[in-house]
Amino acid sequence: MSTKRRGANKSNKAGIFGISVVVILLAFFLYTQIDSRGTELEKLRQQEAALQSKYDDEISRAKELEEKRIYVKTKRYVEEVAKQLGLVYPDEIIYKPKN
């Protein structure tokens, strides 16, 4: 009977060793998966921050364009552009200095 127990002990040790190897491999696999997901998550957070920054810039640009759209419809803007083009009112007199 003692030989049967020794054989059973060797069999149990081999089984425990095999299970231990499987558990260690599984733990290593899970660790690598979690680590890669963490890296991917960090990249996505950086991308989200960059996109949020671009979004905020576009919102402020849209506000500026809206203000400019309103300003372009004013009489003051029309007069400024006409002055740049050299246009004058019909009753306006232009004085040019002599050089």
TINUDO-23503 format. One line per 10 residues: number of its first residue (from 1); their letters; for each residue x, y, z of N, C-alpha, C, O. Coordinates in steps of 0.2 Angstrom, whole numbers, plus 5000, padded with zeros to 4 digits. Example, Ala and Ser with C-alpha at 12.3 -4.5 7.8 and 13.67 -1.06 7.14 Angstrom:
<sites>
1 = AS = 5066 4972 5039 5062 4978 5039 5066 4984 5039 5071 4983 5042; 5064 4989 5035 5068 4995 5036 5064 5000 5039 5067 5006 5040
</sites>
This chain:
<sites>
1 = MSTKRRGANK = 5004 4994 5000 5000 5000 5000 5004 5006 5000 5002 5012 4997; 5010 5006 5003 5014 5012 5003 5016 5014 4996 5017 5020 4995; 5017 5009 4992 5019 5011 4985 5013 5014 4981 5014 5019 4977; 5007 5013 4983 5001 5016 4980 5001 5023 4982 4999 5028 4978; 5002 5024 4988 5002 5031 4991 5007 5035 4988 5006 5041 4986; 5013 5033 4987 5019 5036 4984 5017 5038 4977 5018 5044 4975; 5014 5034 4973 5012 5035 4966 5006 5040 4966 5006 5045 4962; 5002 5040 4971 4996 5045 4971 4999 5051 4973 4997 5056 4971; 5004 5052 4978 5007 5058 4980 5010 5061 4974 5010 5067 4973; 5014 5057 4970 5017 5060 4964 5012 5063 4959 5013 5068 4956
11 = SNKAGIFGIS = 5007 5059 4958 5001 5061 4954 4998 5067 4956 4997 5072 4952; 4997 5068 4962 4994 5074 4965 4999 5080 4964 4996 5085 4963; 5005 5079 4965 5010 5084 4965 5010 5087 4957 5011 5092 4956; 5010 5082 4953 5010 5084 4946 5004 5087 4944 5004 5092 4940; 4998 5085 4946 4992 5089 4945 4992 5096 4948 4990 5100 4945; 4994 5096 4954 4995 5103 4957 4999 5107 4953 4998 5113 4952; 5005 5105 4951 5010 5108 4947 5007 5111 4941 5008 5116 4939; 5003 5106 4937 5000 5108 4931 4995 5113 4932 4994 5118 4928; 4991 5113 4937 4986 5118 4938 4989 5125 4940 4987 5130 4938; 4995 5124 4944 4998 5130 4946 5001 5134 4939 5000 5140 4939
21 = VVVILLAFFL = 5004 5130 4935 5006 5133 4929 5000 5136 4925 5001 5142 4922; 4995 5133 4924 4989 5136 4921 4987 5142 4924 4985 5147 4921; 4986 5142 4931 4984 5148 4934 4989 5154 4933 4987 5160 4932; 4996 5152 4933 5001 5157 4932 5000 5160 4925 5001 5166 4924; 4999 5156 4920 4999 5158 4913 4992 5162 4912 4992 5167 4909; 4987 5160 4916 4981 5164 4915 4982 5171 4919 4979 5176 4916; 4985 5171 4924 4986 5178 4928 4991 5182 4923 4989 5188 4923; 4996 5179 4920 5000 5183 4916 4996 5186 4910 4997 5192 4908; 4992 5182 4907 4988 5184 4901 4983 5190 4903 4982 5195 4900; 4980 5189 4909 4975 5194 4911 4979 5200 4913 4977 5206 4911
31 = YTQIDSRGTE = 4985 5200 4916 4989 5206 4917 4991 5210 4911 4990 5216 4910; 4993 5206 4906 4995 5209 4899 4988 5212 4896 4989 5218 4893; 4983 5209 4897 4977 5212 4894 4975 5218 4897 4973 5223 4894; 4975 5218 4904 4973 5224 4908 4978 5230 4907 4976 5236 4906; 4985 5228 4906 4990 5233 4905 4988 5237 4898 4989 5243 4897; 4987 5232 4893 4986 5235 4886 4979 5239 4886 4979 5245 4883; 4974 5237 4890 4968 5241 4890 4970 5248 4894 4967 5253 4892; 4974 5248 4899 4976 5254 4902 4979 5259 4898 4978 5265 4898; 4984 5256 4893 4987 5261 4889 4982 5263 4884 4983 5269 4882; 4978 5259 4881 4973 5261 4876 4968 5267 4879 4967 5272 4876
41 = LEKLRQQEAA = 4967 5266 4886 4962 5270 4889 4966 5277 4890 4963 5282 4889; 4972 5277 4891 4976 5283 4892 4976 5287 4885 4975 5293 4885; 4977 5283 4880 4977 5286 4873 4971 5289 4871 4970 5295 4869; 4965 5286 4873 4959 5288 4872 4957 5295 4876 4954 5299 4873; 4960 5295 4882 4959 5301 4886 4962 5307 4883 4960 5312 4883; 4968 5306 4881 4972 5311 4877 4969 5314 4871 4968 5319 4870; 4966 5309 4867 4962 5311 4861 4956 5314 4863 4954 5319 4859; 4953 5312 4868 4947 5316 4870 4948 5323 4872 4945 5328 4871; 4954 5324 4876 4956 5331 4878 4957 5335 4872 4956 5341 4872; 4961 5332 4867 4963 5336 4861 4956 5338 4857 4956 5344 4855
51 = LQSKYDDEIS = 4952 5333 4857 4945 5335 4853 4941 5340 4857 4938 5344 4854; 4941 5340 4864 4937 5344 4867 4940 5351 4866 4937 5356 4866; 4947 5352 4866 4950 5358 4865 4949 5361 4858 4947 5367 4857; 4949 5357 4853 4947 5359 4846 4939 5361 4846 4938 5366 4843; 4935 5357 4850 4928 5359 4850 4927 5366 4853 4923 5370 4851; 4931 5367 4859 4930 5374 4862 4933 5379 4857 4930 5385 4857; 4938 5378 4854 4941 5383 4849 4935 5384 4843 4934 5390 4842; 4932 5379 4841 4927 5380 4836 4921 5384 4838 4918 5388 4835; 4919 5383 4845 4914 5386 4848 4915 5394 4848 4911 5398 4846; 4921 5395 4850 4923 5403 4851 4924 5406 4844 4922 5411 4843
61 = RAKELEEKRI = 4926 5402 4839 4927 5404 4832 4920 5406 4829 4918 5411 4826; 4915 5401 4831 4908 5402 4828 4905 5408 4831 4901 5412 4828; 4907 5410 4838 4904 5416 4841 4907 5422 4838 4904 5427 4836; 4914 5422 4836 4917 5427 4833 4914 5429 4826 4912 5434 4824; 4912 5423 4822 4909 5424 4816 4902 5427 4816 4900 5430 4812; 4899 5425 4821 4892 5427 4822 4892 5435 4823 4888 5439 4821; 4897 5437 4828 4898 5444 4829 4900 5448 4823 4897 5453 4821; 4904 5445 4819 4906 5448 4812 4900 5448 4808 4899 5453 4804; 4896 5443 4807 4890 5443 4803 4886 5449 4805 4883 5452 4800; 4885 5450 4811 4880 5455 4813 4884 5462 4812 4880 5467 4809
71 = YVKTKRYVEE = 4890 5463 4813 4894 5469 4811 4894 5471 4804 4893 5477 4802; 4894 5466 4800 4894 5467 4793 4888 5470 4790 4888 5474 4785; 4883 5469 4794 4876 5472 4792 4875 5479 4794 4870 5482 4793; 4880 5482 4798 4879 5488 4801 4881 5494 4796 4885 5492 4791; 4879 5500 4797 4880 5506 4792 4888 5507 4793 4891 5509 4789; 4890 5507 4799 4897 5508 4801 4902 5504 4797 4907 5507 4794; 4901 5498 4796 4905 5493 4792 4905 5495 4784 4910 5496 4781; 4899 5497 4782 4898 5499 4775 4902 5505 4774 4905 5506 4769; 4902 5510 4778 4906 5516 4778 4913 5515 4778 4917 5518 4774; 4915 5510 4782 4923 5509 4782 4925 5506 4776 4930 5508 4773
81 = VAKQLGLVYP = 4921 5501 4773 4923 5498 4767 4923 5503 4761 4927 5503 4757; 4918 5507 4761 4917 5512 4756 4923 5517 4756 4926 5519 4751; 4925 5519 4762 4931 5523 4763 4937 5520 4761 4942 5523 4758; 4938 5514 4762 4944 5510 4760 4944 5510 4752 4950 5510 4749; 4938 5510 4749 4938 5509 4742 4938 5516 4738 4938 5517 4732; 4938 5521 4743 4939 5528 4740 4932 5531 4738 4932 5536 4734; 4927 5528 4740 4920 5531 4739 4918 5536 4744 4921 5536 4750; 4914 5541 4742 4912 5546 4746 4904 5547 4746 4901 5545 4741; 4901 5551 4750 4894 5552 4750 4893 5558 4744 4898 5561 4743; 4888 5558 4741 4887 5563 4735 4888 5570 4738 4890 5574 4734
91 = DEIIYKPKN = 4886 5572 4744 4887 5579 4746 4893 5580 4750 4894 5585 4753; 4898 5575 4750 4904 5576 4754 4909 5579 4750 4910 5578 4744; 4913 5583 4753 4919 5587 4750 4925 5584 4752 4926 5583 4758; 4930 5583 4748 4936 5580 4750 4941 5585 4749 4942 5588 4744; 4945 5586 4754 4951 5591 4754 4957 5587 4754 4958 5582 4758; 4961 5588 4749 4968 5585 4748 4973 5590 4749 4973 5596 4747; 4978 5588 4753 4983 5593 4755 4988 5594 4749 4989 5589 4745; 4991 5600 4748 4996 5601 4742 5003 5599 4745 5005 5601 4751; 5006 5596 4741 5013 5594 4743 5018 5597 4738 5024 5597 4739
</sites>
